[in-house]
Amino acid sequence: MSSNNRVTIQATGESFEVAPREFILDAAIKQQASIPYSCRNGTCRTCISTVVEGTVEQHDIEDCLISPSELAAGQRLICLATASGDVVIEPLRKLPKKQVVQS
């Protein structure tokens, strides 16, 4: 039986578990992690992230919009990527900061 892996977002220190063969973005959404995303199929590039530590396997490379040079630089579209062990990622896009309304 395979155990889950831990994904940590470098900028925030937030982390969540991802099951073997589960796409990182799917796990992030289930656990309400702060990851920017839109299409969930590799075409919008909103979830592109740099793998800082560990190994992330990109799936469906022929169908998603990621270049060989981005892959070589350690970038992955996490909507179509799985973790091979514990990893640290850094999304290239940032979520907008929550605004506090003062009354």
N, C-alpha and C positions, 0 to 999 in steps of 0.2 A: 504494500500500500504506500503510495507516494504522499508525502506531506506537502502542505502549502508553502509557498514562498512569500517573502515579505518585500514589498515595494515601498521605497521611501522617496518622497519628493524633497529634493535637496533644499530648495529655498525656504520651505515652510517647516520641514522636519516631520510633516504629516506622513503616516505610513498606513498601509493596508495589506491584507493578505490576498494572494491570488493562487488559485488552484492550478495544478499541472494542466497544461493545454487550454487554460482559460485565457482569453484575451485580457490584457492588463486594463484596458479601458472599461470592459464589462465589470470587472471586479471593483474598479474605482467608483463606478456609478452605483453599484449595489451598496457600497460602503460609504457613499456620499463624500468621497475624497474630492479635493479641489483641483480638478483637471479640466482644462478647456477642451471642448469637443463640439462637433456639429453633426457631420454626416454618418459617422460610425462605419464607413466602408472604404476608407483610404483615398477618397477623392478630394476632400476639402482642405486637408493638411492642417486643420486646426489643432490636432492633438500631437503634432510632431514634437518629439522630445529627444534630448541628448541623453545617452546612457553614460552616466558618470562612473558607476561601479557595477560590476557583474556582467552577465550576458543576457541579451534579449534577442530572441529569434523573430525576424520579420517574416510574416506569411503573405502569400498572394502577391509577391513582389511584381509580377507581370501585370496585375490589375490595379495596383495602387500608384499614387503619384509621388514616388520617392526616387531620387536619382542615385546612380552608383557612387557619386562623390559624397552625397549625404550619408549613405550607408557606410562608406569608408570612414567618415568623420564621427561615426557612432550614433547617428541620428536614426530614429525609428518612428513609424506611425503606430502609436500604441493601441489603436483600435484594431489592428491586425497583427499584434505582436504578443508573444508569450515570454515569460521569465524562465530562465534556466538556472534557478537558484535565487538567492536574495539579490536585489538590485537597488541602485539609487538612480533616479532619473531627474531631469530638469526640463520641464516643458519650455519650448521656445516662446510660446505666447503666454502672456500673463492674464489672469482673470482680472476684471475690473475690481478695484477696491470697493468694499461696501461703504456706502455713505451713511453717516450718522445724521439724522434729522434732529435738530435742536428745537425745542418748543419753548 
